[in-house]
Structures are given as C-alpha cells and as structure tokens.
Amino acid sequence: MSFAVKVDTEAEREWHDAVRWYSGDNPEVGSRLNAAILELLREIARQPERFGRATKLTRKAKVPNPWPYSIYFTADPDQREIRVLAVWHGARNPDELRRRLR
C-alpha cells in the first residue's frame, strides 16, 4: 500500500522553477526532469524506508542522473503520508537546506 504524498509550498516552487529553467532552451528537457521527479515520488510513496536518512527525521532520494536534484522528505507510517520538504539542487548553499530540515 502506497503513502500519500504532500509537497510543501517551498518544495513545489523549487520543483516548478527547475522544470521552468530546464524548459527555457528546450521544453522537452523540462518535461524529462518533471517526469523523473514524478517517477521518484512514486517510488518514495511505495517504499519510503528504502531511502537513506539525511537527518534523524528526514530522508533523501536522489533524482537519477543527469539531474542534480535530490528530494528531501519525511514519512509518517501511522498516517501513511510523505511530506516533501525540498527539491534541492546539489550546488545550492547547504546552510539553507539545513535550516529547513530542522
């Protein structure tokens, strides 16, 4: 049985900004990134525990290459819910990410 996935506002903005940026030169590239994120979210919903911990409460799932993004999320097994906290580009300042994952 799958978990429900809820995406925080900041994470949703990061996701859409990334797709928009990659679509700038070629809309197909943005569509491929979007599809990769959606597929990873389906995998997270099926088996959240398969992904390693980033903090005590947060897990990290890497978007497959060539994409430089990771999805940071929490899983509530009692509520069967995934909460996406960030869709994070690997080159961004990690201090901001640490602040959000507290």
Phi and psi restraints in degrees (range 20) as a CNS / XPLOR table:
assign (resid 1 and name C) (resid 2 and name N)
       (resid 2 and name CA) (resid 2 and name C) 1.0 -86.3 20.0 2
assign (resid 2 and name N) (resid 2 and name CA)
       (resid 2 and name C) (resid 3 and name N) 1.0 153.2 20.0 2
assign (resid 2 and name C) (resid 3 and name N)
       (resid 3 and name CA) (resid 3 and name C) 1.0 -86.3 20.0 2
assign (resid 3 and name N) (resid 3 and name CA)
       (resid 3 and name C) (resid 4 and name N) 1.0 150.4 20.0 2
assign (resid 3 and name C) (resid 4 and name N)
       (resid 4 and name CA) (resid 4 and name C) 1.0 -76.7 20.0 2
assign (resid 4 and name N) (resid 4 and name CA)
       (resid 4 and name C) (resid 5 and name N) 1.0 144.9 20.0 2
assign (resid 4 and name C) (resid 5 and name N)
       (resid 5 and name CA) (resid 5 and name C) 1.0 -113.7 20.0 2
assign (resid 5 and name N) (resid 5 and name CA)
       (resid 5 and name C) (resid 6 and name N) 1.0 125.4 20.0 2
assign (resid 5 and name C) (resid 6 and name N)
       (resid 6 and name CA) (resid 6 and name C) 1.0 -119.9 20.0 2
assign (resid 6 and name N) (resid 6 and name CA)
       (resid 6 and name C) (resid 7 and name N) 1.0 132.8 20.0 2
assign (resid 6 and name C) (resid 7 and name N)
       (resid 7 and name CA) (resid 7 and name C) 1.0 -109.5 20.0 2
assign (resid 7 and name N) (resid 7 and name CA)
       (resid 7 and name C) (resid 8 and name N) 1.0 121.1 20.0 2
assign (resid 7 and name C) (resid 8 and name N)
       (resid 8 and name CA) (resid 8 and name C) 1.0 -61.0 20.0 2
assign (resid 8 and name N) (resid 8 and name CA)
       (resid 8 and name C) (resid 9 and name N) 1.0 155.9 20.0 2
assign (resid 8 and name C) (resid 9 and name N)
       (resid 9 and name CA) (resid 9 and name C) 1.0 -56.3 20.0 2
assign (resid 9 and name N) (resid 9 and name CA)
       (resid 9 and name C) (resid 10 and name N) 1.0 -47.0 20.0 2
assign (resid 9 and name C) (resid 10 and name N)
       (resid 10 and name CA) (resid 10 and name C) 1.0 -63.2 20.0 2
assign (resid 10 and name N) (resid 10 and name CA)
       (resid 10 and name C) (resid 11 and name N) 1.0 -41.0 20.0 2
assign (resid 10 and name C) (resid 11 and name N)
       (resid 11 and name CA) (resid 11 and name C) 1.0 -65.8 20.0 2
assign (resid 11 and name N) (resid 11 and name CA)
       (resid 11 and name C) (resid 12 and name N) 1.0 -39.8 20.0 2
assign (resid 11 and name C) (resid 12 and name N)
       (resid 12 and name CA) (resid 12 and name C) 1.0 -64.3 20.0 2
assign (resid 12 and name N) (resid 12 and name CA)
       (resid 12 and name C) (resid 13 and name N) 1.0 -40.7 20.0 2
assign (resid 12 and name C) (resid 13 and name N)
       (resid 13 and name CA) (resid 13 and name C) 1.0 -62.8 20.0 2
assign (resid 13 and name N) (resid 13 and name CA)
       (resid 13 and name C) (resid 14 and name N) 1.0 -44.2 20.0 2
assign (resid 13 and name C) (resid 14 and name N)
       (resid 14 and name CA) (resid 14 and name C) 1.0 -60.7 20.0 2
assign (resid 14 and name N) (resid 14 and name CA)
       (resid 14 and name C) (resid 15 and name N) 1.0 -43.3 20.0 2
assign (resid 14 and name C) (resid 15 and name N)
       (resid 15 and name CA) (resid 15 and name C) 1.0 -59.9 20.0 2
assign (resid 15 and name N) (resid 15 and name CA)
       (resid 15 and name C) (resid 16 and name N) 1.0 -51.3 20.0 2
assign (resid 15 and name C) (resid 16 and name N)
       (resid 16 and name CA) (resid 16 and name C) 1.0 -69.3 20.0 2
assign (resid 16 and name N) (resid 16 and name CA)
       (resid 16 and name C) (resid 17 and name N) 1.0 -35.2 20.0 2
assign (resid 16 and name C) (resid 17 and name N)
       (resid 17 and name CA) (resid 17 and name C) 1.0 -62.8 20.0 2
assign (resid 17 and name N) (resid 17 and name CA)
       (resid 17 and name C) (resid 18 and name N) 1.0 -41.4 20.0 2
assign (resid 17 and name C) (resid 18 and name N)
       (resid 18 and name CA) (resid 18 and name C) 1.0 -63.6 20.0 2
assign (resid 18 and name N) (resid 18 and name CA)
       (resid 18 and name C) (resid 19 and name N) 1.0 -46.2 20.0 2
assign (resid 18 and name C) (resid 19 and name N)
       (resid 19 and name CA) (resid 19 and name C) 1.0 -62.7 20.0 2
assign (resid 19 and name N) (resid 19 and name CA)
       (resid 19 and name C) (resid 20 and name N) 1.0 -42.7 20.0 2
assign (resid 19 and name C) (resid 20 and name N)
       (resid 20 and name CA) (resid 20 and name C) 1.0 -63.1 20.0 2
assign (resid 20 and name N) (resid 20 and name CA)
       (resid 20 and name C) (resid 21 and name N) 1.0 -42.4 20.0 2
assign (resid 20 and name C) (resid 21 and name N)
       (resid 21 and name CA) (resid 21 and name C) 1.0 -63.0 20.0 2
assign (resid 21 and name N) (resid 21 and name CA)
       (resid 21 and name C) (resid 22 and name N) 1.0 -47.5 20.0 2
assign (resid 21 and name C) (resid 22 and name N)
       (resid 22 and name CA) (resid 22 and name C) 1.0 -68.8 20.0 2
assign (resid 22 and name N) (resid 22 and name CA)
       (resid 22 and name C) (resid 23 and name N) 1.0 -23.9 20.0 2
assign (resid 22 and name C) (resid 23 and name N)
       (resid 23 and name CA) (resid 23 and name C) 1.0 -78.3 20.0 2
assign (resid 23 and name N) (resid 23 and name CA)
       (resid 23 and name C) (resid 24 and name N) 1.0 -13.8 20.0 2
assign (resid 23 and name C) (resid 24 and name N)
       (resid 24 and name CA) (resid 24 and name C) 1.0 -53.3 20.0 2
assign (resid 24 and name N) (resid 24 and name CA)
       (resid 24 and name C) (resid 25 and name N) 1.0 -47.8 20.0 2
assign (resid 24 and name C) (resid 25 and name N)
       (resid 25 and name CA) (resid 25 and name C) 1.0 -89.2 20.0 2
assign (resid 25 and name N) (resid 25 and name CA)
       (resid 25 and name C) (resid 26 and name N) 1.0 -32.9 20.0 2
assign (resid 25 and name C) (resid 26 and name N)
       (resid 26 and name CA) (resid 26 and name C) 1.0 -152.8 20.0 2
assign (resid 26 and name N) (resid 26 and name CA)
       (resid 26 and name C) (resid 27 and name N) 1.0 108.6 20.0 2
assign (resid 26 and name C) (resid 27 and name N)
       (resid 27 and name CA) (resid 27 and name C) 1.0 -55.5 20.0 2
assign (resid 27 and name N) (resid 27 and name CA)
       (resid 27 and name C) (resid 28 and name N) 1.0 -28.8 20.0 2
assign (resid 27 and name C) (resid 28 and name N)
       (resid 28 and name CA) (resid 28 and name C) 1.0 -64.8 20.0 2
assign (resid 28 and name N) (resid 28 and name CA)
       (resid 28 and name C) (resid 29 and name N) 1.0 -35.0 20.0 2
assign (resid 28 and name C) (resid 29 and name N)
       (resid 29 and name CA) (resid 29 and name C) 1.0 -66.2 20.0 2
assign (resid 29 and name N) (resid 29 and name CA)
       (resid 29 and name C) (resid 30 and name N) 1.0 -43.9 20.0 2
assign (resid 29 and name C) (resid 30 and name N)
       (resid 30 and name CA) (resid 30 and name C) 1.0 -61.2 20.0 2
assign (resid 30 and name N) (resid 30 and name CA)
       (resid 30 and name C) (resid 31 and name N) 1.0 -38.7 20.0 2
assign (resid 30 and name C) (resid 31 and name N)
       (resid 31 and name CA) (resid 31 and name C) 1.0 -64.6 20.0 2
assign (resid 31 and name N) (resid 31 and name CA)
       (resid 31 and name C) (resid 32 and name N) 1.0 -37.4 20.0 2
assign (resid 31 and name C) (resid 32 and name N)
       (resid 32 and name CA) (resid 32 and name C) 1.0 -67.4 20.0 2
assign (resid 32 and name N) (resid 32 and name CA)
       (resid 32 and name C) (resid 33 and name N) 1.0 -40.3 20.0 2
assign (resid 32 and name C) (resid 33 and name N)
       (resid 33 and name CA) (resid 33 and name C) 1.0 -62.7 20.0 2
assign (resid 33 and name N) (resid 33 and name CA)
       (resid 33 and name C) (resid 34 and name N) 1.0 -46.4 20.0 2
assign (resid 33 and name C) (resid 34 and name N)
       (resid 34 and name CA) (resid 34 and name C) 1.0 -57.9 20.0 2
assign (resid 34 and name N) (resid 34 and name CA)
       (resid 34 and name C) (resid 35 and name N) 1.0 -44.3 20.0 2
assign (resid 34 and name C) (resid 35 and name N)
       (resid 35 and name CA) (resid 35 and name C) 1.0 -63.6 20.0 2
assign (resid 35 and name N) (resid 35 and name CA)
       (resid 35 and name C) (resid 36 and name N) 1.0 -39.3 20.0 2
assign (resid 35 and name C) (resid 36 and name N)
       (resid 36 and name CA) (resid 36 and name C) 1.0 -64.4 20.0 2
assign (resid 36 and name N) (resid 36 and name CA)
       (resid 36 and name C) (resid 37 and name N) 1.0 -40.8 20.0 2
assign (resid 36 and name C) (resid 37 and name N)
       (resid 37 and name CA) (resid 37 and name C) 1.0 -66.8 20.0 2
assign (resid 37 and name N) (resid 37 and name CA)
       (resid 37 and name C) (resid 38 and name N) 1.0 -44.7 20.0 2
assign (resid 37 and name C) (resid 38 and name N)
       (resid 38 and name CA) (resid 38 and name C) 1.0 -60.9 20.0 2
assign (resid 38 and name N) (resid 38 and name CA)
       (resid 38 and name C) (resid 39 and name N) 1.0 -42.1 20.0 2
assign (resid 38 and name C) (resid 39 and name N)
       (resid 39 and name CA) (resid 39 and name C) 1.0 -64.7 20.0 2
assign (resid 39 and name N) (resid 39 and name CA)
       (resid 39 and name C) (resid 40 and name N) 1.0 -41.3 20.0 2
assign (resid 39 and name C) (resid 40 and name N)
       (resid 40 and name CA) (resid 40 and name C) 1.0 -64.7 20.0 2
assign (resid 40 and name N) (resid 40 and name CA)
       (resid 40 and name C) (resid 41 and name N) 1.0 -39.3 20.0 2
assign (resid 40 and name C) (resid 41 and name N)
       (resid 41 and name CA) (resid 41 and name C) 1.0 -62.2 20.0 2
assign (resid 41 and name N) (resid 41 and name CA)
       (resid 41 and name C) (resid 42 and name N) 1.0 -36.8 20.0 2
assign (resid 41 and name C) (resid 42 and name N)
       (resid 42 and name CA) (resid 42 and name C) 1.0 -64.5 20.0 2
assign (resid 42 and name N) (resid 42 and name CA)
       (resid 42 and name C) (resid 43 and name N) 1.0 -41.2 20.0 2
assign (resid 42 and name C) (resid 43 and name N)
       (resid 43 and name CA) (resid 43 and name C) 1.0 -64.1 20.0 2
assign (resid 43 and name N) (resid 43 and name CA)
       (resid 43 and name C) (resid 44 and name N) 1.0 -42.7 20.0 2
assign (resid 43 and name C) (resid 44 and name N)
       (resid 44 and name CA) (resid 44 and name C) 1.0 -60.4 20.0 2
assign (resid 44 and name N) (resid 44 and name CA)
       (resid 44 and name C) (resid 45 and name N) 1.0 -43.7 20.0 2
assign (resid 44 and name C) (resid 45 and name N)
       (resid 45 and name CA) (resid 45 and name C) 1.0 -63.4 20.0 2
assign (resid 45 and name N) (resid 45 and name CA)
       (resid 45 and name C) (resid 46 and name N) 1.0 -33.3 20.0 2
assign (resid 45 and name C) (resid 46 and name N)
       (resid 46 and name CA) (resid 46 and name C) 1.0 -76.1 20.0 2
assign (resid 46 and name N) (resid 46 and name CA)
       (resid 46 and name C) (resid 47 and name N) 1.0 -42.3 20.0 2
assign (resid 46 and name C) (resid 47 and name N)
       (resid 47 and name CA) (resid 47 and name C) 1.0 -145.3 20.0 2
assign (resid 47 and name N) (resid 47 and name CA)
       (resid 47 and name C) (resid 48 and name N) 1.0 72.0 20.0 2
assign (resid 47 and name C) (resid 48 and name N)
       (resid 48 and name CA) (resid 48 and name C) 1.0 -63.6 20.0 2
assign (resid 48 and name N) (resid 48 and name CA)
       (resid 48 and name C) (resid 49 and name N) 1.0 -29.3 20.0 2
assign (resid 48 and name C) (resid 49 and name N)
       (resid 49 and name CA) (resid 49 and name C) 1.0 -71.4 20.0 2
assign (resid 49 and name N) (resid 49 and name CA)
       (resid 49 and name C) (resid 50 and name N) 1.0 -12.5 20.0 2
assign (resid 49 and name C) (resid 50 and name N)
       (resid 50 and name CA) (resid 50 and name C) 1.0 -73.6 20.0 2
assign (resid 50 and name N) (resid 50 and name CA)
       (resid 50 and name C) (resid 51 and name N) 1.0 -15.7 20.0 2
assign (resid 50 and name C) (resid 51 and name N)
       (resid 51 and name CA) (resid 51 and name C) 1.0 -95.1 20.0 2
assign (resid 51 and name N) (resid 51 and name CA)
       (resid 51 and name C) (resid 52 and name N) 1.0 141.2 20.0 2
assign (resid 51 and name C) (resid 52 and name N)
       (resid 52 and name CA) (resid 52 and name C) 1.0 -68.6 20.0 2
assign (resid 52 and name N) (resid 52 and name CA)
       (resid 52 and name C) (resid 53 and name N) 1.0 159.6 20.0 2
assign (resid 52 and name C) (resid 53 and name N)
       (resid 53 and name CA) (resid 53 and name C) 1.0 -82.1 20.0 2
assign (resid 53 and name N) (resid 53 and name CA)
       (resid 53 and name C) (resid 54 and name N) 1.0 138.7 20.0 2
assign (resid 53 and name C) (resid 54 and name N)
       (resid 54 and name CA) (resid 54 and name C) 1.0 -99.2 20.0 2
assign (resid 54 and name N) (resid 54 and name CA)
       (resid 54 and name C) (resid 55 and name N) 1.0 -35.0 20.0 2
assign (resid 54 and name C) (resid 55 and name N)
       (resid 55 and name CA) (resid 55 and name C) 1.0 -139.4 20.0 2
assign (resid 55 and name N) (resid 55 and name CA)
       (resid 55 and name C) (resid 56 and name N) 1.0 -176.8 20.0 2
assign (resid 55 and name C) (resid 56 and name N)
       (resid 56 and name CA) (resid 56 and name C) 1.0 -56.9 20.0 2
assign (resid 56 and name N) (resid 56 and name CA)
       (resid 56 and name C) (resid 57 and name N) 1.0 -36.7 20.0 2
assign (resid 56 and name C) (resid 57 and name N)
       (resid 57 and name CA) (resid 57 and name C) 1.0 -109.9 20.0 2
assign (resid 57 and name N) (resid 57 and name CA)
       (resid 57 and name C) (resid 58 and name N) 1.0 -12.1 20.0 2
assign (resid 57 and name C) (resid 58 and name N)
       (resid 58 and name CA) (resid 58 and name C) 1.0 -112.0 20.0 2
assign (resid 58 and name N) (resid 58 and name CA)
       (resid 58 and name C) (resid 59 and name N) 1.0 142.7 20.0 2
assign (resid 58 and name C) (resid 59 and name N)
       (resid 59 and name CA) (resid 59 and name C) 1.0 -113.8 20.0 2
assign (resid 59 and name N) (resid 59 and name CA)
       (resid 59 and name C) (resid 60 and name N) 1.0 160.0 20.0 2
assign (resid 59 and name C) (resid 60 and name N)
       (resid 60 and name CA) (resid 60 and name C) 1.0 -127.2 20.0 2
assign (resid 60 and name N) (resid 60 and name CA)
       (resid 60 and name C) (resid 61 and name N) 1.0 131.1 20.0 2
assign (resid 60 and name C) (resid 61 and name N)
       (resid 61 and name CA) (resid 61 and name C) 1.0 -123.6 20.0 2
assign (resid 61 and name N) (resid 61 and name CA)
       (resid 61 and name C) (resid 62 and name N) 1.0 122.3 20.0 2
assign (resid 61 and name C) (resid 62 and name N)
       (resid 62 and name CA) (resid 62 and name C) 1.0 -82.3 20.0 2
assign (resid 62 and name N) (resid 62 and name CA)
       (resid 62 and name C) (resid 63 and name N) 1.0 129.4 20.0 2
assign (resid 62 and name C) (resid 63 and name N)
       (resid 63 and name CA) (resid 63 and name C) 1.0 -68.0 20.0 2
assign (resid 63 and name N) (resid 63 and name CA)
       (resid 63 and name C) (resid 64 and name N) 1.0 131.8 20.0 2
assign (resid 63 and name C) (resid 64 and name N)
       (resid 64 and name CA) (resid 64 and name C) 1.0 -56.6 20.0 2
assign (resid 64 and name N) (resid 64 and name CA)
       (resid 64 and name C) (resid 65 and name N) 1.0 150.9 20.0 2
assign (resid 64 and name C) (resid 65 and name N)
       (resid 65 and name CA) (resid 65 and name C) 1.0 -53.9 20.0 2
assign (resid 65 and name N) (resid 65 and name CA)
       (resid 65 and name C) (resid 66 and name N) 1.0 144.5 20.0 2
assign (resid 65 and name C) (resid 66 and name N)
       (resid 66 and name CA) (resid 66 and name C) 1.0 -95.2 20.0 2
assign (resid 66 and name N) (resid 66 and name CA)
       (resid 66 and name C) (resid 67 and name N) 1.0 11.7 20.0 2
assign (resid 66 and name C) (resid 67 and name N)
       (resid 67 and name CA) (resid 67 and name C) 1.0 -80.2 20.0 2
assign (resid 67 and name N) (resid 67 and name CA)
       (resid 67 and name C) (resid 68 and name N) 1.0 131.5 20.0 2
assign (resid 67 and name C) (resid 68 and name N)
       (resid 68 and name CA) (resid 68 and name C) 1.0 -90.8 20.0 2
assign (resid 68 and name N) (resid 68 and name CA)
       (resid 68 and name C) (resid 69 and name N) 1.0 39.1 20.0 2
assign (resid 68 and name C) (resid 69 and name N)
       (resid 69 and name CA) (resid 69 and name C) 1.0 -118.9 20.0 2
assign (resid 69 and name N) (resid 69 and name CA)
       (resid 69 and name C) (resid 70 and name N) 1.0 152.4 20.0 2
assign (resid 69 and name C) (resid 70 and name N)
       (resid 70 and name CA) (resid 70 and name C) 1.0 -132.0 20.0 2
assign (resid 70 and name N) (resid 70 and name CA)
       (resid 70 and name C) (resid 71 and name N) 1.0 150.3 20.0 2
assign (resid 70 and name C) (resid 71 and name N)
       (resid 71 and name CA) (resid 71 and name C) 1.0 -106.1 20.0 2
assign (resid 71 and name N) (resid 71 and name CA)
       (resid 71 and name C) (resid 72 and name N) 1.0 124.8 20.0 2
assign (resid 71 and name C) (resid 72 and name N)
       (resid 72 and name CA) (resid 72 and name C) 1.0 -105.4 20.0 2
assign (resid 72 and name N) (resid 72 and name CA)
       (resid 72 and name C) (resid 73 and name N) 1.0 131.6 20.0 2
assign (resid 72 and name C) (resid 73 and name N)
       (resid 73 and name CA) (resid 73 and name C) 1.0 -150.4 20.0 2
assign (resid 73 and name N) (resid 73 and name CA)
       (resid 73 and name C) (resid 74 and name N) 1.0 162.4 20.0 2
assign (resid 73 and name C) (resid 74 and name N)
       (resid 74 and name CA) (resid 74 and name C) 1.0 -115.1 20.0 2
assign (resid 74 and name N) (resid 74 and name CA)
       (resid 74 and name C) (resid 75 and name N) 1.0 155.3 20.0 2
assign (resid 74 and name C) (resid 75 and name N)
       (resid 75 and name CA) (resid 75 and name C) 1.0 -126.9 20.0 2
assign (resid 75 and name N) (resid 75 and name CA)
       (resid 75 and name C) (resid 76 and name N) 1.0 129.6 20.0 2
assign (resid 75 and name C) (resid 76 and name N)
       (resid 76 and name CA) (resid 76 and name C) 1.0 -111.7 20.0 2
assign (resid 76 and name N) (resid 76 and name CA)
       (resid 76 and name C) (resid 77 and name N) 1.0 99.5 20.0 2
assign (resid 76 and name C) (resid 77 and name N)
       (resid 77 and name CA) (resid 77 and name C) 1.0 -65.8 20.0 2
assign (resid 77 and name N) (resid 77 and name CA)
       (resid 77 and name C) (resid 78 and name N) 1.0 -29.7 20.0 2
assign (resid 77 and name C) (resid 78 and name N)
       (resid 78 and name CA) (resid 78 and name C) 1.0 -67.6 20.0 2
assign (resid 78 and name N) (resid 78 and name CA)
       (resid 78 and name C) (resid 79 and name N) 1.0 -41.2 20.0 2
assign (resid 78 and name C) (resid 79 and name N)
       (resid 79 and name CA) (resid 79 and name C) 1.0 -90.4 20.0 2
assign (resid 79 and name N) (resid 79 and name CA)
       (resid 79 and name C) (resid 80 and name N) 1.0 -7.6 20.0 2
assign (resid 79 and name C) (resid 80 and name N)
       (resid 80 and name CA) (resid 80 and name C) 1.0 55.8 20.0 2
assign (resid 80 and name N) (resid 80 and name CA)
       (resid 80 and name C) (resid 81 and name N) 1.0 50.1 20.0 2
assign (resid 80 and name C) (resid 81 and name N)
       (resid 81 and name CA) (resid 81 and name C) 1.0 -134.0 20.0 2
assign (resid 81 and name N) (resid 81 and name CA)
       (resid 81 and name C) (resid 82 and name N) 1.0 137.7 20.0 2
assign (resid 81 and name C) (resid 82 and name N)
       (resid 82 and name CA) (resid 82 and name C) 1.0 -105.5 20.0 2
assign (resid 82 and name N) (resid 82 and name CA)
       (resid 82 and name C) (resid 83 and name N) 1.0 134.7 20.0 2
assign (resid 82 and name C) (resid 83 and name N)
       (resid 83 and name CA) (resid 83 and name C) 1.0 -119.3 20.0 2
assign (resid 83 and name N) (resid 83 and name CA)
       (resid 83 and name C) (resid 84 and name N) 1.0 114.5 20.0 2
assign (resid 83 and name C) (resid 84 and name N)
       (resid 84 and name CA) (resid 84 and name C) 1.0 -83.1 20.0 2
assign (resid 84 and name N) (resid 84 and name CA)
       (resid 84 and name C) (resid 85 and name N) 1.0 121.1 20.0 2
assign (resid 84 and name C) (resid 85 and name N)
       (resid 85 and name CA) (resid 85 and name C) 1.0 -96.2 20.0 2
assign (resid 85 and name N) (resid 85 and name CA)
       (resid 85 and name C) (resid 86 and name N) 1.0 -30.2 20.0 2
assign (resid 85 and name C) (resid 86 and name N)
       (resid 86 and name CA) (resid 86 and name C) 1.0 -157.5 20.0 2
assign (resid 86 and name N) (resid 86 and name CA)
       (resid 86 and name C) (resid 87 and name N) 1.0 145.1 20.0 2
assign (resid 86 and name C) (resid 87 and name N)
       (resid 87 and name CA) (resid 87 and name C) 1.0 -116.1 20.0 2
assign (resid 87 and name N) (resid 87 and name CA)
       (resid 87 and name C) (resid 88 and name N) 1.0 96.2 20.0 2
assign (resid 87 and name C) (resid 88 and name N)
       (resid 88 and name CA) (resid 88 and name C) 1.0 -107.9 20.0 2
assign (resid 88 and name N) (resid 88 and name CA)
       (resid 88 and name C) (resid 89 and name N) 1.0 127.2 20.0 2
assign (resid 88 and name C) (resid 89 and name N)
       (resid 89 and name CA) (resid 89 and name C) 1.0 -77.0 20.0 2
assign (resid 89 and name N) (resid 89 and name CA)
       (resid 89 and name C) (resid 90 and name N) 1.0 131.9 20.0 2
assign (resid 89 and name C) (resid 90 and name N)
       (resid 90 and name CA) (resid 90 and name C) 1.0 -61.4 20.0 2
assign (resid 90 and name N) (resid 90 and name CA)
       (resid 90 and name C) (resid 91 and name N) 1.0 -19.5 20.0 2
assign (resid 90 and name C) (resid 91 and name N)
       (resid 91 and name CA) (resid 91 and name C) 1.0 -91.5 20.0 2
assign (resid 91 and name N) (resid 91 and name CA)
       (resid 91 and name C) (resid 92 and name N) 1.0 -4.2 20.0 2
assign (resid 91 and name C) (resid 92 and name N)
       (resid 92 and name CA) (resid 92 and name C) 1.0 -73.4 20.0 2
assign (resid 92 and name N) (resid 92 and name CA)
       (resid 92 and name C) (resid 93 and name N) 1.0 161.9 20.0 2
assign (resid 92 and name C) (resid 93 and name N)
       (resid 93 and name CA) (resid 93 and name C) 1.0 -62.9 20.0 2
assign (resid 93 and name N) (resid 93 and name CA)
       (resid 93 and name C) (resid 94 and name N) 1.0 119.2 20.0 2
assign (resid 93 and name C) (resid 94 and name N)
       (resid 94 and name CA) (resid 94 and name C) 1.0 -69.2 20.0 2
assign (resid 94 and name N) (resid 94 and name CA)
       (resid 94 and name C) (resid 95 and name N) 1.0 -17.5 20.0 2
assign (resid 94 and name C) (resid 95 and name N)
       (resid 95 and name CA) (resid 95 and name C) 1.0 -60.7 20.0 2
assign (resid 95 and name N) (resid 95 and name CA)
       (resid 95 and name C) (resid 96 and name N) 1.0 -40.4 20.0 2
assign (resid 95 and name C) (resid 96 and name N)
       (resid 96 and name CA) (resid 96 and name C) 1.0 -63.7 20.0 2
assign (resid 96 and name N) (resid 96 and name CA)
       (resid 96 and name C) (resid 97 and name N) 1.0 -42.0 20.0 2
assign (resid 96 and name C) (resid 97 and name N)
       (resid 97 and name CA) (resid 97 and name C) 1.0 -63.7 20.0 2
assign (resid 97 and name N) (resid 97 and name CA)
       (resid 97 and name C) (resid 98 and name N) 1.0 -46.3 20.0 2
assign (resid 97 and name C) (resid 98 and name N)
       (resid 98 and name CA) (resid 98 and name C) 1.0 -58.2 20.0 2
assign (resid 98 and name N) (resid 98 and name CA)
       (resid 98 and name C) (resid 99 and name N) 1.0 -40.0 20.0 2
assign (resid 98 and name C) (resid 99 and name N)
       (resid 99 and name CA) (resid 99 and name C) 1.0 -60.7 20.0 2
assign (resid 99 and name N) (resid 99 and name CA)
       (resid 99 and name C) (resid 100 and name N) 1.0 -42.6 20.0 2
assign (resid 99 and name C) (resid 100 and name N)
       (resid 100 and name CA) (resid 100 and name C) 1.0 -73.3 20.0 2
assign (resid 100 and name N) (resid 100 and name CA)
       (resid 100 and name C) (resid 101 and name N) 1.0 -26.8 20.0 2
assign (resid 100 and name C) (resid 101 and name N)
       (resid 101 and name CA) (resid 101 and name C) 1.0 -88.9 20.0 2
assign (resid 101 and name N) (resid 101 and name CA)
       (resid 101 and name C) (resid 102 and name N) 1.0 1.7 20.0 2
